[in-house]
């Protein structure tokens, strides 16, 4: 059993396992007024928490690279990145973790060299306002092994600038090809764009 905190989670948003199945990462959200979100990484071999932090807003997604880097993001949006192989002590708060402000994590490339992010913050439910993940067609590619430097920015799913169009679609998911030569972007409206990318040629 893994202790998720003194309060029962309102939502268990995502669970992912490391490539060697030793670690599990959990993203969730507590009821309003009871601690915000949860980002937990647990060592299944030694039965200890590696990370247990409570961002002020819900945590939505987690994923590992083959070399043990794990990423997650909250509603601000803010992306948290941790190399679990380098951790010696459990961290006490999210301010101690490397972060990318204003961007939400979407996916790692299969080899873990790159990561894709967008700009989809989340507004809590309000019956009188627009709520949910904010629409963004932007996809930002960052190099994991180069201090998360931005390598490319794509906006292929956007309909901005087209005469007579007044809506803005959003990127639902992103995935890299196994050789990092192609990027597939899927829009919330069902549009699929596959782009040739040249990240390793810079």
DOSE-276042 format. One record per residue (C-alpha): x, y, z; residue in three letters; residue number from 1. Coordinates in steps of 0.001 Angstrom, whole numbers, plus 524288, in hexadecimal, padded with zeros to 5 digits. Layout:
+-------+-------+-------+-----+-----+
:    px :    py :    pz : res :   n :
+-------+-------+-------+-----+-----+
:     X :     Y :     Z : ALA : NUM :
...
+-------+-------+-------+-----+-----+
//
This chain:
+-------+-------+-------+-----+-----+
:    px :    py :    pz : res :   n :
+-------+-------+-------+-----+-----+
: 80000 : 80000 : 80000 : UNK :   1 :
: 8044C : 80DF1 : 7FCFC : UNK :   2 :
: 80005 : 818DA : 80622 : UNK :   3 :
: 7FA7C : 82400 : 7FE06 : UNK :   4 :
: 7F8B6 : 82D68 : 80967 : UNK :   5 :
: 7EFC9 : 83002 : 814DC : UNK :   6 :
: 7E4B9 : 83484 : 80C01 : UNK :   7 :
: 7DE63 : 82B9B : 801EC : UNK :   8 :
: 7E1A2 : 82F99 : 7F401 : UNK :   9 :
: 7D6AC : 8362A : 7EC99 : UNK :  10 :
: 7DC89 : 831D2 : 7DF9E : UNK :  11 :
: 7E736 : 82816 : 7DC3C : UNK :  12 :
: 7EB39 : 82E55 : 7CF65 : UNK :  13 :
: 7F68F : 82604 : 7CA99 : UNK :  14 :
: 7FF8B : 81AC1 : 7CE3C : UNK :  15 :
: 80C07 : 816E3 : 7C719 : UNK :  16 :
: 816F7 : 80D1A : 7C968 : UNK :  17 :
: 82584 : 80E52 : 7C6F9 : UNK :  18 :
: 82B3E : 805E6 : 7BC1C : UNK :  19 :
: 830E9 : 7FC44 : 7C5F0 : UNK :  20 :
: 823FC : 7FBFB : 7CD95 : UNK :  21 :
: 82AEC : 7FFF2 : 7DA18 : UNK :  22 :
: 82458 : 80D33 : 7DB94 : UNK :  23 :
: 81660 : 811B9 : 7DA33 : UNK :  24 :
: 81255 : 81FEF : 7D885 : UNK :  25 :
: 804D6 : 8247E : 7DC88 : UNK :  26 :
: 7FDF9 : 83140 : 7D90B : UNK :  27 :
: 7F190 : 8359F : 7DF9D : UNK :  28 :
: 7E956 : 83FF9 : 7E61F : UNK :  29 :
: 7E3C6 : 8414A : 7F3D5 : UNK :  30 :
: 7D683 : 84766 : 7F6CB : UNK :  31 :
: 7D648 : 85645 : 7F6EC : UNK :  32 :
: 7DC53 : 85BA7 : 80353 : UNK :  33 :
: 7E377 : 84F03 : 80681 : UNK :  34 :
: 7F0E7 : 850D6 : 80072 : UNK :  35 :
: 7EFA6 : 852D9 : 7F1CD : UNK :  36 :
: 7F69B : 848AA : 7E98E : UNK :  37 :
: 7FF2A : 83CC9 : 7EBBA : UNK :  38 :
: 80BAD : 838D4 : 7E4AD : UNK :  39 :
: 810EF : 82C31 : 7EA5E : UNK :  40 :
: 81C22 : 8235C : 7E608 : UNK :  41 :
: 81D0B : 81692 : 7ED77 : UNK :  42 :
: 827FC : 80C7B : 7EDBA : UNK :  43 :
: 82120 : 7FF51 : 7EC84 : UNK :  44 :
: 82D9C : 7F7CA : 7EF95 : UNK :  45 :
: 830E2 : 7FE75 : 7FC76 : UNK :  46 :
: 822EF : 80291 : 7FFC4 : UNK :  47 :
: 82659 : 810D7 : 801F7 : UNK :  48 :
: 821B1 : 81DD7 : 7FCA4 : UNK :  49 :
: 82BF9 : 82450 : 7F418 : UNK :  50 :
: 823D6 : 8308D : 7F1E3 : UNK :  51 :
: 81710 : 834CA : 7F7FC : UNK :  52 :
: 81387 : 842CC : 7F530 : UNK :  53 :
: 8072B : 84ADE : 7F5AC : UNK :  54 :
: 8063D : 8554C : 7EB13 : UNK :  55 :
: 7FBD8 : 85F84 : 7ED95 : UNK :  56 :
: 7F407 : 85A6E : 7E1E7 : UNK :  57 :
: 7F091 : 84D38 : 7DC02 : UNK :  58 :
: 7FB37 : 844CA : 7D5E9 : UNK :  59 :
: 7F757 : 83EA7 : 7C8FE : UNK :  60 :
: 8013B : 835F9 : 7C243 : UNK :  61 :
: 80DCB : 82E79 : 7C4BB : UNK :  62 :
: 81785 : 8270D : 7BC52 : UNK :  63 :
: 82543 : 82155 : 7BD3D : UNK :  64 :
: 830B3 : 820BA : 7B3EF : UNK :  65 :
: 838CF : 8142E : 7B2C5 : UNK :  66 :
: 84374 : 81AA1 : 7BB11 : UNK :  67 :
: 83AA7 : 81DD8 : 7C680 : UNK :  68 :
: 83695 : 82BE3 : 7C437 : UNK :  69 :
: 82862 : 82E19 : 7C7E2 : UNK :  70 :
: 8200D : 839D0 : 7C437 : UNK :  71 :
: 812CD : 83E99 : 7C8A9 : UNK :  72 :
: 80AF9 : 84B31 : 7C7DE : UNK :  73 :
: 800C9 : 8529A : 7CF85 : UNK :  74 :
: 7F5A8 : 85BBE : 7CBF9 : UNK :  75 :
: 7FD82 : 86871 : 7CC25 : UNK :  76 :
: 80330 : 862AF : 7C311 : UNK :  77 :
: 81065 : 85F47 : 7C89C : UNK :  78 :
: 81890 : 85369 : 7C4C4 : UNK :  79 :
: 820AC : 84C6A : 7CF20 : UNK :  80 :
: 82C80 : 8445A : 7CB0A : UNK :  81 :
: 833DB : 83AF9 : 7D3CE : UNK :  82 :
: 83F1C : 83197 : 7D165 : UNK :  83 :
: 83BF5 : 826CF : 7DB04 : UNK :  84 :
: 8495D : 82089 : 7D93E : UNK :  85 :
: 84FCA : 82C94 : 7DF17 : UNK :  86 :
: 846CD : 82E50 : 7EAB3 : UNK :  87 :
: 84D06 : 82B8B : 7F7D5 : UNK :  88 :
: 842DC : 83188 : 800CB : UNK :  89 :
: 83439 : 832EF : 7FFEB : UNK :  90 :
: 8306F : 840BF : 7FC0C : UNK :  91 :
: 82692 : 84808 : 8043A : UNK :  92 :
: 82053 : 85169 : 7FAAC : UNK :  93 :
: 81EE2 : 8542B : 7EC38 : UNK :  94 :
: 8272E : 8606F : 7ED44 : UNK :  95 :
: 832F0 : 8575C : 7EEAA : UNK :  96 :
: 8305F : 850D4 : 7E17B : UNK :  97 :
: 83508 : 8558C : 7D42B : UNK :  98 :
: 82962 : 85C0A : 7CD96 : UNK :  99 :
: 82539 : 861D1 : 7C09B : UNK : 100 :
: 81B70 : 86CA8 : 7C327 : UNK : 101 :
: 81029 : 86F23 : 7B9EC : UNK : 102 :
: 81140 : 8622D : 7B2B0 : UNK : 103 :
: 80A8C : 85521 : 7B4C6 : UNK : 104 :
: 811B4 : 84867 : 7B236 : UNK : 105 :
: 80BE3 : 83FAA : 7A7A5 : UNK : 106 :
: 81595 : 834FB : 7A3C9 : UNK : 107 :
: 823B1 : 83065 : 7A372 : UNK : 108 :
: 829ED : 82B03 : 79728 : UNK : 109 :
: 82BE7 : 81C2D : 797FC : UNK : 110 :
: 83A7D : 81DB5 : 79ABF : UNK : 111 :
: 83834 : 8289A : 7A4B2 : UNK : 112 :
: 84073 : 832A8 : 79D59 : UNK : 113 :
: 8352C : 83C14 : 79B0B : UNK : 114 :
: 82882 : 8401C : 7A158 : UNK : 115 :
: 81C66 : 84690 : 79BBA : UNK : 116 :
: 814A4 : 850CC : 7A329 : UNK : 117 :
: 80965 : 85A19 : 7A0A4 : UNK : 118 :
: 80334 : 8659F : 7A7C2 : UNK : 119 :
: 7F691 : 85FE7 : 7ACE2 : UNK : 120 :
: 7F3DE : 864C2 : 7BA77 : UNK : 121 :
: 7E78E : 8605B : 7C189 : UNK : 122 :
: 7DCB1 : 868D9 : 7C702 : UNK : 123 :
: 7D46B : 8626F : 7D1B4 : UNK : 124 :
: 7C603 : 85FFD : 7CF58 : UNK : 125 :
: 7BD33 : 86BE2 : 7CFC0 : UNK : 126 :
: 7AF7A : 86B24 : 7CA12 : UNK : 127 :
: 7B029 : 87970 : 7C614 : UNK : 128 :
: 7BD50 : 878F9 : 7BF0C : UNK : 129 :
: 7C51E : 87110 : 7B55F : UNK : 130 :
: 7CC40 : 8668D : 7BD0C : UNK : 131 :
: 7D52F : 85B07 : 7BA8A : UNK : 132 :
: 7E22B : 85A5F : 7B34C : UNK : 133 :
: 7E4A2 : 866C4 : 7AB98 : UNK : 134 :
: 7E5B8 : 864B3 : 79CE1 : UNK : 135 :
: 7F353 : 86581 : 796F9 : UNK : 136 :
: 7F846 : 86017 : 78A24 : UNK : 137 :
: 80652 : 8635D : 78D6D : UNK : 138 :
: 80FF1 : 8580A : 78EDD : UNK : 139 :
: 81D4E : 85B15 : 794AE : UNK : 140 :
: 82872 : 85148 : 79349 : UNK : 141 :
: 8332A : 851B1 : 79DA4 : UNK : 142 :
: 8400B : 84A41 : 79E54 : UNK : 143 :
: 84091 : 84241 : 7AAD5 : UNK : 144 :
: 84F6A : 84092 : 7AA9E : UNK : 145 :
: 8520B : 84EEB : 7A791 : UNK : 146 :
: 84C40 : 85552 : 7B3AE : UNK : 147 :
: 83EAC : 85472 : 7AD95 : UNK : 148 :
: 84203 : 85E9A : 7A345 : UNK : 149 :
: 83722 : 86196 : 799A7 : UNK : 150 :
: 83A66 : 85B61 : 78C7D : UNK : 151 :
: 82E14 : 85E34 : 784A2 : UNK : 152 :
: 82077 : 863EF : 785BB : UNK : 153 :
: 81557 : 85F4C : 77CF6 : UNK : 154 :
: 8078A : 86469 : 77B54 : UNK : 155 :
: 802C8 : 85B9B : 77061 : UNK : 156 :
: 7F52F : 85931 : 775ED : UNK : 157 :
: 7F1BE : 8677C : 77739 : UNK : 158 :
: 7E75D : 86DBD : 76EB9 : UNK : 159 :
: 7EB30 : 87B87 : 7729E : UNK : 160 :
: 7EC76 : 884A0 : 7671C : UNK : 161 :
: 7E2D9 : 87D24 : 75E80 : UNK : 162 :
: 7D823 : 8862C : 759BD : UNK : 163 :
: 7CABC : 88310 : 75F48 : UNK : 164 :
: 7D002 : 87A73 : 76A28 : UNK : 165 :
: 7CDD4 : 87F47 : 777EF : UNK : 166 :
: 7D0A7 : 8733E : 7801D : UNK : 167 :
: 7DD75 : 86E01 : 7853C : UNK : 168 :
: 7DF7E : 85F63 : 785C0 : UNK : 169 :
: 7E8C1 : 858CC : 78F38 : UNK : 170 :
: 7F323 : 84E3C : 78F17 : UNK : 171 :
: 7EDDF : 841E8 : 7957A : UNK : 172 :
: 7F9F8 : 83944 : 794A2 : UNK : 173 :
: 807B5 : 838C2 : 78F20 : UNK : 174 :
: 810E1 : 82D80 : 78C0A : UNK : 175 :
: 81E5F : 82BF0 : 78627 : UNK : 176 :
: 82295 : 82195 : 77C6F : UNK : 177 :
: 82C81 : 817B3 : 78187 : UNK : 178 :
: 837A5 : 81E9D : 77A55 : UNK : 179 :
: 83364 : 82C7F : 77E37 : UNK : 180 :
: 831E5 : 83012 : 76FDC : UNK : 181 :
: 82335 : 83213 : 77047 : UNK : 182 :
: 81990 : 83847 : 77992 : UNK : 183 :
: 80B1C : 834F8 : 77998 : UNK : 184 :
: 801B3 : 83EF5 : 77F20 : UNK : 185 :
: 7F359 : 83BC9 : 78125 : UNK : 186 :
: 7E988 : 846C2 : 78288 : UNK : 187 :
: 7DDB0 : 84632 : 78B55 : UNK : 188 :
: 7D545 : 84739 : 77F13 : UNK : 189 :
: 7DB5D : 83AC0 : 77996 : UNK : 190 :
: 7E529 : 84153 : 77084 : UNK : 191 :
: 7F20D : 839FA : 76F8E : UNK : 192 :
: 7FE9F : 8407C : 76B19 : UNK : 193 :
: 80B36 : 838D4 : 768F3 : UNK : 194 :
: 816FB : 841A7 : 7676C : UNK : 195 :
: 824E5 : 83E86 : 7637B : UNK : 196 :
: 82DFB : 843ED : 76DE6 : UNK : 197 :
: 83CC1 : 8454D : 76DD6 : UNK : 198 :
: 84022 : 84665 : 77C25 : UNK : 199 :
: 84CCC : 83E9B : 77B61 : UNK : 200 :
: 85238 : 846BC : 77037 : UNK : 201 :
: 8547F : 85345 : 7780C : UNK : 202 :
+-------+-------+-------+-----+-----+
//
